[in-house]
Amino acid sequence: MNFLIDANLPRRLVNLFRERGYHTIHTLDLSDGNATEDTAILQYSDENDCAITTKDSDFTTSFWLNNRPNKLLLISTGNISNKELEALLAANFDQIIADLSNNRFIELSREHIIVHA
């Protein structure tokens, strides 16, 4: 599984995914960087089989209305420090991967992993 980390999340999350063996890029790595339009992010995701990891509800809307992206990891923690976010992801990483392997839309809150069917 590949991951694309959206602009609204810190670039250093890329390392957390890569250290666990997953090909991961941040929107900063795309040609338009953090100015990359959502449509281009969706296109990149389609072409490279990436799960989009984001806080952006626009991708949730796209998922439900347009059936894109193919896989979505929504971070719905509200305001959280980068350190806390990294710790939360690390603590739940194996479950997130297991859930994304069998489902298309996973949401991570401060308290739960929610599988959207």
KENULO-346966 format. One line per field, with one value per residue (C-alpha): residue number from 1; chain; z, x, y. Coordinates in pm, whole numbers, plus 32768, in hexadecimal, padded with zeros to 4 digits. Last residue first. Layout:
<rs>
nr	[NUM, ...]
kette	[A, ...]
pz	[Z, ...]
px	[X, ...]
py	[Y, ...]
</rs>
This chain:
<rs>
nr	[117, 116, 115, 114, 113, 112, 111, 110, 109, 108, 107, 106, 105, 104, 103, 102, 101, 100, 99, 98, 97, 96, 95, 94, 93, 92, 91, 90, 89, 88, 87, 86, 85, 84, 83, 82, 81, 80, 79, 78, 77, 76, 75, 74, 73, 72, 71, 70, 69, 68, 67, 66, 65, 64, 63, 62, 61, 60, 59, 58, 57, 56, 55, 54, 53, 52, 51, 50, 49, 48, 47, 46, 45, 44, 43, 42, 41, 40, 39, 38, 37, 36, 35, 34, 33, 32, 31, 30, 29, 28, 27, 26, 25, 24, 23, 22, 21, 20, 19, 18, 17, 16, 15, 14, 13, 12, 11, 10, 9, 8, 7, 6, 5, 4, 3, 2, 1]
kette	[A, A, A, A, A, A, A, A, A, A, A, A, A, A, A, A, A, A, A, A, A, A, A, A, A, A, A, A, A, A, A, A, A, A, A, A, A, A, A, A, A, A, A, A, A, A, A, A, A, A, A, A, A, A, A, A, A, A, A, A, A, A, A, A, A, A, A, A, A, A, A, A, A, A, A, A, A, A, A, A, A, A, A, A, A, A, A, A, A, A, A, A, A, A, A, A, A, A, A, A, A, A, A, A, A, A, A, A, A, A, A, A, A, A, A, A, A]
pz	[81F4, 82C9, 83BD, 84EC, 85AF, 8701, 881D, 8786, 8639, 8518, 83F5, 8303, 81A4, 80A5, 8171, 8193, 8179, 820A, 834B, 836D, 8322, 8421, 8523, 84F7, 850E, 8645, 873E, 862C, 85A9, 8704, 8755, 860D, 864F, 87B2, 8734, 861D, 871C, 8702, 868F, 861C, 8627, 84EB, 841A, 82E7, 8248, 80EC, 7FEB, 7E84, 7E85, 7DF8, 7DEC, 7D60, 7E61, 7F99, 7F5F, 7ED2, 8008, 80E6, 8012, 804A, 81C1, 81C8, 82F1, 8202, 81AD, 8044, 800D, 7EDB, 7DAE, 7CDE, 7BBB, 7C8F, 7DA5, 7CA8, 7C0C, 7D61, 7DBC, 7C6C, 7CAE, 7E0D, 7D7C, 7DC9, 7E7E, 7F8A, 7E8B, 7D20, 7C97, 7DA7, 7EC9, 7F9F, 7F78, 8058, 7FE3, 806D, 8003, 8135, 81F0, 835B, 835D, 8220, 82D1, 83FB, 8310, 823F, 837D, 837B, 8268, 8360, 8305, 8258, 8117, 80DF, 8120, 7FFA, 805D, 7FAA, 8000]
px	[78C9, 797B, 7A6B, 7AA3, 7BE7, 7B9F, 7C00, 7CC6, 7C1C, 7C9B, 7BAE, 7BC8, 7B35, 7B7C, 7B64, 7C1C, 7D86, 7D28, 7CB5, 7DF4, 7EC9, 7E0E, 7E24, 7F9C, 7FC7, 7EF8, 800A, 80E3, 7FC6, 7F74, 80E2, 8112, 7FDB, 804C, 81A0, 8103, 8028, 7EB1, 7D98, 7C77, 7CBA, 7C00, 7D16, 7C71, 7D1F, 7C8D, 7CAA, 7C26, 7C16, 7B16, 79B6, 7931, 782D, 7899, 7A11, 7A09, 7955, 7A53, 7B69, 7AD7, 7AD9, 7C4E, 7D08, 7DC9, 7E6A, 7E22, 7E54, 7F2E, 7F08, 8001, 7F23, 7DEA, 7E9C, 7F45, 7DF1, 7D55, 7E72, 7E4A, 7CD5, 7D21, 7DFA, 7F6E, 7FCD, 807F, 8184, 8131, 821F, 81CA, 82BC, 8216, 80D8, 8181, 81FC, 81E5, 825D, 8213, 831B, 82D3, 83E6, 8346, 81FA, 8294, 8387, 826D, 81D1, 82EF, 823B, 813C, 7FCB, 7EF4, 7FBA, 7F42, 800D, 8005, 8021, 8077, 8000]
py	[8074, 8175, 80D2, 81B0, 81A2, 8235, 8321, 8441, 840C, 8338, 8300, 81DF, 81D1, 80BF, 7F82, 7E36, 7EA5, 7FF7, 7F4D, 7E82, 7FB4, 8088, 7F70, 7F56, 80D0, 8113, 816B, 8202, 82DA, 835C, 839C, 8458, 8528, 8578, 85EE, 86B8, 8766, 8733, 8813, 873D, 85C8, 856E, 84D2, 843B, 8311, 82E3, 81CE, 81CB, 8342, 836C, 82D5, 841D, 8485, 83C6, 83D0, 8530, 85AC, 8500, 8597, 86F1, 86A7, 86F4, 865B, 857E, 8431, 83D0, 825D, 823F, 815B, 8221, 828E, 82B3, 8371, 8455, 849F, 84E0, 85CB, 867B, 86AA, 8729, 883C, 883B, 897D, 88B0, 884F, 889E, 8794, 8699, 865E, 876B, 869B, 859E, 844C, 82EC, 8193, 80C1, 7FF8, 8054, 8159, 81E5, 8226, 82E0, 838F, 841F, 84A7, 85A5, 8663, 86E4, 86C4, 87C8, 879F, 8639, 84FF, 840D, 82A1, 815E, 8000]
</rs>
